[in-house]
Amino acid sequence: MIVGWLILALMGAATFLYGVSTHAALLCLLVKPLPVLALLGWLHDAPPSDYRRWISLGLIFSLLGDVLLAWPGDLFVFGLGAFLIAHLAYLKAYLSDCRRLALLPLILAVGVGAILLGILISSGLGPLTVPVIVYGTAISAMLWRALARLGSGVPQRSALLAAGGAVAFVFSDSVIGIDRFVAPFHAAPYVIILSYWLGQWGIAASAFNQKSK
């Protein structure tokens, strides 16, 4: 079954990238959710656990966020809200098997979040200031807890995949913020979506190395 999900993901990704290159908004809207939908289907093959359930919930809200951000018209705040819930679900997953403080990851996550928020706020967010701060806090917390699992006793492969996925997700969202509020650049849509898909894959794949609960 993994081959079927892989084909769906690759077809969706390739078609979406084609749609971006040709500015086909409707095509992008239709196919953008397919890679994450494929990850969600693939994830059901992972051993049942609280971790898997929370990651699944995060992917579901990510699907909603994908649609809202691609929908004609400016639904940025609603998409932000959907991804906020997704990050909270990922945060809950990471807390399900690791609750140590992990001071260094905390400092790193807070530092990255503070720097990025500082850049965005200084560029002028207007009415989006509060939503972006709330979102930035949530994704920084998600990054902290993903990094906290490294060397904590959870399966090493799971910890590495989740940490790598979280870093890629933060990178993707950072590029969104810079492209939208600071300095737009032509390659941004490709950088954003490719790092986003990589991040989601890492997070989903981390559930395959969990012990059943």
C-alpha positions in Angstrom: 0.0 0.0 0.0 3.0 2.3 0.6 3.6 2.4 -3.2 0.1 3.7 -3.8 0.5 6.5 -1.2 3.9 7.3 -2.7 2.5 7.6 -6.2 -0.4 9.8 -4.9 2.1 12.1 -3.1 4.5 12.4 -6.1 1.7 13.0 -8.6 0.2 15.7 -6.3 3.5 17.3 -5.7 4.5 17.4 -9.4 1.1 18.7 -10.5 1.2 21.4 -7.8 4.6 22.6 -8.8 3.5 22.7 -12.4 0.5 24.7 -11.3 2.7 27.2 -9.4 5.0 27.6 -12.5 2.0 28.3 -14.7 0.0 30.4 -12.2 -2.9 27.9 -12.4 -4.6 28.8 -9.1 -7.5 26.3 -9.4 -5.2 23.4 -10.2 -3.0 24.3 -7.2 -6.1 24.4 -5.0 -7.2 20.9 -6.2 -3.9 19.1 -5.8 -2.1 20.9 -3.0 -3.6 18.7 -0.3 -2.6 15.4 -2.0 0.9 14.9 -0.6 -0.3 15.5 3.0 -3.4 13.3 2.3 -1.0 10.6 1.2 1.1 11.0 4.4 -2.1 10.7 6.4 -3.1 7.4 4.6 0.5 6.1 5.0 0.5 6.9 8.7 -2.3 4.5 9.4 0.2 1.7 8.8 2.2 2.9 11.8 1.8 1.1 15.1 -1.2 2.4 17.1 -0.2 4.8 19.8 -1.1 8.2 21.4 1.8 9.6 19.4 0.4 8.4 16.1 -3.1 9.7 16.9 -1.8 13.2 17.7 0.4 13.3 14.6 -2.7 12.2 12.5 -4.7 15.1 14.0 -1.9 17.5 13.1 -1.9 16.3 9.5 -5.7 16.7 9.3 -5.5 20.3 10.4 -2.5 20.8 8.0 -4.8 19.6 5.2 -7.3 22.2 6.2 -4.6 24.8 6.3 -3.3 23.8 2.9 -6.8 24.4 1.4 -7.4 27.7 3.2 -4.0 29.2 2.1 -4.6 28.1 -1.5 -8.2 29.3 -1.6 -8.9 32.3 -3.8 -9.1 35.4 -1.7 -7.1 36.2 1.4 -7.8 33.5 4.0 -4.3 33.8 5.6 -5.6 34.2 9.1 -7.8 31.1 8.9 -5.0 29.1 7.4 -2.8 30.3 10.2 -5.4 29.1 12.7 -5.5 25.7 11.1 -1.8 25.3 11.2 -1.7 26.6 14.8 -3.9 23.7 15.8 -1.7 21.3 13.8 1.4 22.5 15.7 -0.4 22.1 19.0 -1.3 18.5 18.0 2.4 17.8 17.2 3.4 19.4 20.5 1.0 17.0 22.3 2.5 14.1 20.4 6.0 15.0 21.4 4.9 15.4 25.0 3.3 12.0 25.0 6.7 10.2 25.2 9.1 12.9 26.5 8.6 15.6 29.2 12.1 16.5 30.2 12.9 20.2 30.3 15.7 20.1 27.7 17.1 23.6 28.5 19.4 23.9 25.4 16.6 23.0 22.9 14.3 25.5 24.8 16.9 28.3 24.4 17.4 27.5 20.7 13.7 27.4 20.0 13.0 30.7 21.9 16.0 32.3 20.2 14.9 31.3 16.7 11.3 32.4 17.4 12.3 35.7 18.9 14.6 36.6 16.0 12.0 35.7 13.4 9.2 37.5 15.2 11.5 40.5 15.7 12.2 40.7 11.9 8.5 40.3 11.0 7.2 42.8 13.6 9.8 45.4 12.6 8.6 45.1 9.0 5.1 45.9 10.0 2.4 43.3 10.5 -0.5 45.6 11.2 -3.6 43.7 12.4 -1.8 40.4 11.9 0.7 41.2 14.8 -1.2 39.3 17.5 -2.1 36.2 15.4 1.5 36.0 14.1 2.9 36.3 17.7 0.5 33.5 18.9 1.4 31.3 16.0 5.1 32.0 16.4 4.9 31.0 20.0 3.2 27.7 19.2 5.6 26.7 16.5 8.5 27.6 18.7 7.1 25.4 21.4 6.6 22.6 18.9 10.3 22.9 17.8 11.4 22.9 21.4 9.6 19.6 22.2 10.7 18.0 19.0 14.4 18.8 19.8 13.9 17.8 23.4 13.2 14.2 22.3 16.8 13.9 21.0 18.9 11.8 23.4 15.9 11.4 25.7 15.5 7.7 25.5 12.8 7.6 22.9 13.7 5.6 19.7 16.6 7.5 18.1 15.2 7.3 14.6 11.9 8.7 15.7 13.6 11.5 17.5 15.8 12.4 14.5 12.9 12.3 12.0 10.7 14.5 14.2 13.4 17.0 15.0 14.4 17.2 11.3 10.7 17.6 10.3 10.2 20.3 12.9 13.2 22.3 11.7 12.1 22.0 8.0 8.6 23.1 9.0 9.9 26.2 10.9 12.1 27.0 7.9 9.1 26.8 5.6 7.0 29.1 7.8 10.0 31.5 8.2 10.2 31.8 4.4 6.5 32.4 4.2 6.8 35.3 6.7 9.8 36.8 5.0 8.3 36.5 1.5 4.9 37.9 2.6 6.0 40.7 5.0 9.7 41.5 4.5 11.2 40.8 1.0 9.2 38.8 -1.6 11.3 36.7 -3.9 10.5 34.6 -7.0 11.7 31.2 -5.7 9.7 31.5 -2.4 6.7 29.4 -3.4 9.0 26.5 -4.4 11.2 26.8 -1.3 8.2 27.0 1.0 6.3 24.0 -0.3 9.3 21.7 -0.7 10.5 22.4 2.8 7.0 22.1 4.1 6.5 18.6 2.5 9.8 17.5 3.8 8.9 18.6 7.3 5.5 16.9 7.2 7.2 13.7 5.9 9.7 13.7 8.8 7.0 14.3 11.4 4.8 11.5 10.0 7.7 9.1 9.5 8.7 9.5 13.2 5.5 7.6 14.2 6.8 4.4 12.6 9.5 4.0 15.2 7.3 4.3 18.3 6.5 1.6 20.7 2.8 0.6 20.8 1.0 1.9 23.9 
